[in-house]
Amino acid sequence: MDEKYEVIKQVIVEILQRMGIEAEIENRFLEETVIFNLRTSDSGMLIGQYGANLSALQYLARLLAFRRLGESVRFVVDVEDYKKNREEFLRELARQAAERVRETKEGLLLKPMSAYERRVIHAEIGNFEDVISESAGEEPERRVLIKPKS
């Protein structure tokens, strides 16, 4: 593993130590991004409601890693594959929504979600030729609208 990623792993370990949390850190690569997946008995607390604590943990890790490295490095912090499972759920949601839009010929507005989650939906909808997606609304109520291609 690259020296930069060792520094990032150490940053994550230090954050967890300050929180009093023990975790095993696994890493895997997905294209150009390394994913640090934490395995711990405190997973619920680290993930938080709708992944809010996990987002904060990742933000903090990126900030501290940037300070140490002096450059931005792409990486993801996950806990017990929460984000991976969430992505699979969102892709399935997008497929079901596309099917419903096809059947009804009407647009469908999904519930508010984070920019990251909206990107997952847009990417999945991009696989279909007869429906399109766009973001609508203002943060934090920004949503994805899926509609028939006209």
C-alpha positions in Angstrom: 0.0 0.0 0.0 1.2 3.5 -0.9 2.9 5.6 1.8 0.1 8.2 1.6 -2.5 5.6 2.5 -0.5 4.5 5.5 -0.6 8.1 6.7 -4.4 8.2 6.2 -4.8 4.8 8.0 -2.8 6.2 10.9 -5.1 9.3 11.0 -8.2 7.1 11.2 -6.6 5.0 14.0 -5.8 8.2 16.0 -9.4 9.5 15.6 -10.8 6.2 16.8 -8.3 6.1 19.7 -9.5 9.6 20.8 -13.1 8.3 20.6 -12.2 5.2 22.7 -13.2 2.9 19.9 -11.3 -0.2 18.9 -11.6 -1.3 15.2 -10.0 -3.4 12.7 -9.3 -1.5 9.5 -9.5 -3.3 6.2 -8.7 -1.6 2.9 -9.6 -2.3 -0.7 -9.2 -0.3 -3.9 -12.1 0.6 -6.2 -10.7 2.2 -9.3 -8.5 5.2 -8.1 -10.0 5.3 -4.6 -9.0 3.3 -1.5 -11.8 2.3 0.8 -11.0 2.0 4.5 -13.6 -0.3 6.0 -13.8 -0.3 9.8 -15.0 -3.5 11.6 -16.0 -2.7 15.2 -18.6 -3.5 17.8 -19.3 0.2 17.9 -20.6 0.3 14.3 -24.0 1.8 15.1 -22.5 4.7 16.9 -19.9 5.3 14.2 -22.5 5.2 11.4 -25.2 7.3 13.2 -28.6 8.1 11.9 -28.7 7.8 8.1 -24.9 7.7 8.1 -24.5 11.2 9.5 -21.7 10.2 12.0 -19.9 8.3 9.3 -20.0 11.4 7.0 -18.6 13.5 9.8 -15.9 10.9 10.5 -14.9 10.8 6.8 -14.8 14.7 6.7 -12.6 14.8 9.7 -10.3 12.1 8.4 -9.9 13.9 5.0 -9.2 17.2 6.8 -6.5 15.8 9.0 -5.0 13.7 6.2 -4.8 16.8 4.0 -3.0 18.7 6.8 -0.5 15.9 7.2 0.1 15.2 3.5 -0.2 18.7 2.2 -2.3 17.3 -0.7 -5.8 16.0 -1.2 -6.0 12.2 -1.6 -9.2 10.4 -2.6 -10.3 7.8 0.0 -13.5 6.6 1.6 -14.2 5.7 5.2 -16.8 3.0 5.6 -18.1 1.1 8.6 -19.1 -2.6 8.3 -19.7 -2.0 4.5 -22.5 0.4 5.3 -21.8 2.6 2.3 -21.4 -0.4 0.0 -24.7 -1.8 1.1 -26.4 1.6 0.9 -25.1 2.0 -2.7 -26.6 -1.4 -3.7 -29.9 -0.2 -2.1 -29.8 3.1 -4.0 -29.1 1.4 -7.3 -32.0 -0.9 -6.8 -34.2 2.1 -5.8 -33.2 3.8 -9.0 -34.0 0.7 -11.1 -37.5 0.4 -9.5 -38.1 4.1 -9.9 -37.2 3.9 -13.6 -39.6 1.0 -14.0 -42.4 3.0 -12.3 -41.7 6.0 -14.5 -41.9 3.8 -17.6 -45.3 2.4 -16.5 -46.9 5.6 -15.4 -45.2 8.0 -17.9 -45.0 10.5 -15.1 -42.0 11.9 -13.2 -41.1 10.5 -9.8 -39.5 12.7 -7.0 -37.4 10.7 -4.6 -36.9 11.7 -0.9 -34.1 14.2 0.0 -30.6 12.7 0.0 -27.0 13.7 0.1 -25.0 14.7 -2.9 -23.1 11.4 -2.9 -26.4 9.4 -2.8 -27.8 11.5 -5.6 -24.7 10.8 -7.7 -25.3 7.0 -7.2 -28.9 7.4 -8.4 -27.9 9.6 -11.4 -25.2 7.1 -12.4 -27.7 4.2 -12.3 -30.4 6.1 -14.2 -27.7 6.9 -16.8 -27.8 3.2 -17.8 -31.4 3.6 -19.1 -32.2 5.1 -22.5 -35.8 6.0 -21.9 -35.6 7.8 -18.6 -33.5 10.7 -17.3 -32.8 12.2 -13.8 -32.1 15.6 -12.5 -31.6 17.1 -9.1 -34.3 19.5 -7.8 -34.6 21.7 -4.8 -32.2 23.3 -2.3 -30.0 21.6 0.3 -30.7 19.9 2.6 -34.0 19.1 0.9 -32.4 18.4 -2.5 -34.0 15.4 -4.3 -33.7 13.4 -7.5 -36.4 13.7 -10.1 -36.7 10.8 -12.5 -38.8 11.3 -15.6 -39.4 9.9 -19.0 -37.0 11.1 -21.7 -39.1 13.4 -24.0 
